[in-house]
Amino acid sequence: MFYLLVLCSGLLLVWTTLKDVQWLSDLVTITVDTLLIPVIISVFIYYLLRPVYLFFCKKLKNDTLSLIVSMLIFLAILLFLIKEFVPLLLVQVDALLNNLPDLLNELDNLIIRSQLLDNRDINHYLSLINRSFEDLVDILFVGIRSSTTFVLDFIAGSFLIVSIVPILVIYMLKRTHTQKQVLKGIPNHYQGLANDYFRETEKALSDYIGGKSVVCFYVFLGAWLTFSIAGLKGSLLFAVIAGIMDIIPYFGPWIGALPAILSALISNEAATMVIIIGILIVQLGESYVVSPYVMSKELKLPASLVIIIMLVTGQAFGIIGMIIVLPIIAVFKVTLEYLVKLVALKKSLSPPDRSTHI
């Protein structure tokens, strides 16, 4: 897994250097668009299943059987979530889309009541909003539903993800113990340090991704409860958005809560304060209870440095960059620590200088 992350980092560096070459830029763009999402999903699932797989390896003493049991457990959980939540989620999405015209009317009324604009400007801005909304509806609903190309692309993309992800996950799980083979090619006096390095790298990634998953699930449950109490339409949909966006440190929680707050502000102003207070309580619980408990081994970096890193990677690589940069930093930090240990070990193994000075 470490080699995969090093390869990705190297490819990003090469890409920033060669992206001005048009044909190479097109080739890389197509490759990334095709494989990036399946690879990220596969790595995420791998680190969720890795502790389960290692647990069954110890209990069953059979790697193949442990792999089968781990995958069956994952598939059972996935099918349960699809059966119980996807239909409800689709119903809420459909209801929210059908209520968009009413939400627009409420937005018009909110602008009028707020008196943020002069009376002579209100009609102008409202006409712009309505015209933009009509154009948006035409693009989203008429264009998408009548576009065979879009449907085929969506099906092809979904099929690619469904077919590639299980293969990648199974391959990575099977390669979990291959570090023993790598160690055979390393000199004996360095094998202990190398073994510790591989173990700490995998553990850092596993702790971060596994812990972050628990935190995101907590935010999803807290947001769903808050939105349901507030009577917000599409509570499950907005809770899913809040939980997913919590993957992004610092900025994610507020980005994820923004759609729900805006929807409540437009449709039900009384529920807005309930949602804001509920989200604040959820975030306080995340910051002071859940995150310190489940992510105690997270990166020990200053918050200001993490924010700067997030801003830079977000500007350079978008949301995907903001999501994957911290796991990469986790590996980089462990690598630096063990490079220092390697230098110290080399010095201790080097023969003393026996030269004499007259």
N, C-alpha and C positions, 0 to 999 in steps of 0.2 A: 504494500500500500504506500509505503514511503517513496518508492521509486516512481509510482504513478504521480504523486504530488510534485516530486522534483521535476518530472517530465512536463507536467502542466505548467509549472513555473517557468521552465526553460522555453516552452512554446510561447508563453505570453511575452517573454522578453524578446524572442525572435520576431514575434508578430509586430511589436511596437517598432522594430527596426525596419522590417520589410513590408509594412502595410501599404506603402506608397506604390509598390509594383502592382499594377492593375490586375493582371491575370492571376498572380499569386494571392492577391487580396480576395478576389472572387472565389478561388479554390478554398482558401482557409475559411471564408465566410460560410460557404455551403457545407463544409465539413463540420464546422462548429455548430451551425444551426441544426444539423442532422444528429450529431452525437452528444452535444454538451448536456442537454436535459437528461437523456437516458443515463449518462455516466454519473451525473450529480445524484440522480434518484438512486442509482445502484450503490454508490458509495454510502449514501444516507441509510439505505436498508441494510447494507453490509454491517455497518457499525452498530445498528440496532440489534441485529441478529448475532453478532459476534459473541457477546457474553452468553447468550443462550446456547450457541453452538459449542463453545468451550465447556459450558456446564455439562452438556450431554456427552461430550468427549470424555470427561472425567468419570461420569457415571456409567456409560455404556461401553467404554473402552473400544469403540469402533467408530472411526471417522465417517465412513459412508452412512451408517445407520444414524449417527448424530446429525449429519447433514439433512437426511430425509426427514427426520423428526422436526428439526428446526424449520425447514421449509413448509412442512405441513401445518405447524403451529402458526406461522406467518400467514399462510393462505387462509386458514380458518378465521383468524382475526380480520383479515382483509375482506373476506366474503361477508362476515357478520356486519362490518361497518358499511359495506355497500348495500346490503339488504335493509338495514335499519335506518340509515341516514340519507343515502342518496335520493330515494324517492321524496322524502320530506324536503330536502334541499332543492330539488327540481321544482317542486310545488311552490316553494317560497320565491325562487327566481322568477317563475312564470307570473306569480302574483305581483311581484315588485315591478316587473316590466309592464304589466297591465295598468299599474297605478302611476306610471310615470307622467301621464298627462295631468292627473290630479296633483301630483307633487309639483309640477310646473306652475299650475294655478296657485298653489299655496305659496310658491316662491314669489310669484307676482304680488300677491297680497302682502307678503312679508316685506317686500321692498317698499310698497306703498305705505304700510303702517310705520316702518322704521324712519321714514322721512330723511333717508340718507341722501336722496336726490331732490333737486328742485322739481316742481310740478311740470315745468316745460320740458324737462329731460326724461321724466318717467316713461311717457309713451314711447319715446325713441328707444330707450333701453329695453323696455318690455317687448317691443317689436323685434329688436335684435335677438333677444333671448328666445322668443317664440320661433323666429325664422331659423335660428341655429338649432333649436330642438327638432324642428321639422326636418331639417337637413340630416341631423344625426339619426333620427328615426328611419329616414329613407335609406341611409347607408347601412345601418345595423340590421334592420328587419327585412326590408324589401331586397336590398342587395345581397345580404348573407343568405337568406332563405331561398333566393332564386339562383344562387351561384353554385353550379355543379362543381366548379373547380374548388371552391372553398370546402365543400362537403368531402370531396375526394381527398384533398390535402389533409383535412382533419382526420379522416379515417386512416389514411396512410401513416400520418404521424402517430396516431394512437396505436396502430398495429406495430409500428417500429418500436415504440416504447414497451408495449406489452411483450413483444418477442425478444428484445435485446436485454431488458432489465433482468429477468430471471436468469438468463445465461451468465450475465456478468456477475450477479450476486453469487450464484453457485460456484463460478470460477474463483472468485475472491475468497469465499469460505474454504474451498478446497486448498487454496494456497496459504491458508493461515499458518500452517506449521512448516512452510518451506524455508523459513529463516535458518533452520537447522542445516539445510543443504548449503545455504550461503556461508554459514560459519565454517564449513569444512575448507573453504578456499581462503580463509583468513589465518595468518600465523597464530600459533597456539597462545602466545602471550597477549594477543589482542582479542582473543575470542570472548573472554569474559566481559570486556568492555563493550564489544560489538553486540553481544547478546543483550546486555542491559540497555543499550541504545535502541535496538529494535523493539524491545519490550516497552520501554518508556514512550517511544514514538506512537506505537499502536495504542497504548493506554491513554496518552494525551488526546488523541483523536477520538477514541471511544468515549472517554469521560466527557469531552466537549459536546459531541453530537448526541450522545445518549442523554446527558443532562439538559441540553437545550431542547430536546424533544419533550422531556417531562415538563419543562417550564412552559413551552408552547401549548401543551395540552392543558396545563393549569390555567393559562390565560384564556384559552378557548372555553373551558368550562365556566370560569368566572364571568367572561363577557356574555356567554349565552344566558346565564342566570340573570345577569344585570339587565340585558336587553329584554328578556322575557318578563321580568318584573315591571319594567317600564312600559310594556305593551307595544314595543317597537315591531312593526311588520318586517318580516324577513330576519328575525332575530338569529336564526341558525346561520344564515348566509353571512351576516355581518360578524358573527362570532368566529366563523371559519376564517374570514379575512383577517380578523384581529389575531387569531392564533398563528396563522401562517406568517404574517408580517412581523410577529415577535421574533422571528429568526434573526432579523436585523437588529443588532445591539443598539441601544439608546434611542434610535430614531424609529425603529419598527413599531413599538407599542402605540405611539401617537399617530403614526401613519395608518396603522390598522384600525384605530378607534375613530379616525376622522370621518369615514363614510357613514358610520352609525350616528355620530353627533350631527352631521349635516342633515341626514334624513330625519332625525328627530326634531331638529330645529325648524325644518320646513313643514313637517306634518303635524307635530305635537310639541309645542314649545314647553309645555309643563313637564314632559318626559325628559327634556334635554338635561335639566339639572340632576335628575335621578341617574341618567346615564353617565354624566360627567363625574358625579360623586362615586358611583359604582366602579367606574374605570380607575379612578384614583385609588380606591380601596384595593382593587385587584393589583394595580401596579405597586402599591406599598407592600402588599403581601408577596409579590414576586421579588421585589428588591431586598426585603429584610427577612423573609422566611424561606420561600421556596428556593430562590437562586443560591443563597449562601449554603443551604443544606444539600441540594443535589448537585451543585456546581462548585463545591469547595476547592476543587483542583483546577478551576478555570484559569485562564491567563492572568498572571499577576502583573498587569501593566497599568500605568496611570490612565485614568479615564480620559484625560485631555489627549493623550497620545492615541488612544483607541479611536476617539472622535475624529482626530486629524486623519488617521489611516482610513477610516470609513468614508470621509469626505473625498479623499484623493481617489480611492478605488471606485467609489460611486461615480465620480466624474469621468474616470477613465474607462470603466467596464460596466457601469450601470448597476442594477439591483443584484445581478448574479455576482459581480465582483464584491459587493458588500456582504454577500452571504458566505462566500468561500474564503475571504481573505483571512479571517481569524483562525480557521483550522490550519491554513498554510503557515500563519505566524506561530501557531502552537508547535508545528513540526520544526520550523526554523529556530525557535527558542531552544527546544530540546537538542537540536543539532549543534548550536553554539555551545551549550553546556558540555556536551560530550566531546567537542573539538578541544575545549580547554583541558578536559580530562585526558584526552589522547596525547596532547602535547606534554602534559605532566608525566604520563606513563612512558613516553619515549625518552624523556630526560632521565627517568629513573632506571631505564633499561640500557641506556647508552653507557659504554665502558668509561671509567674515569680517565682523565687525562694524566698519563704517567710521565709526561715530558718533564725534564729537569731543566732548571734555569741556572746558569753559572753567573 
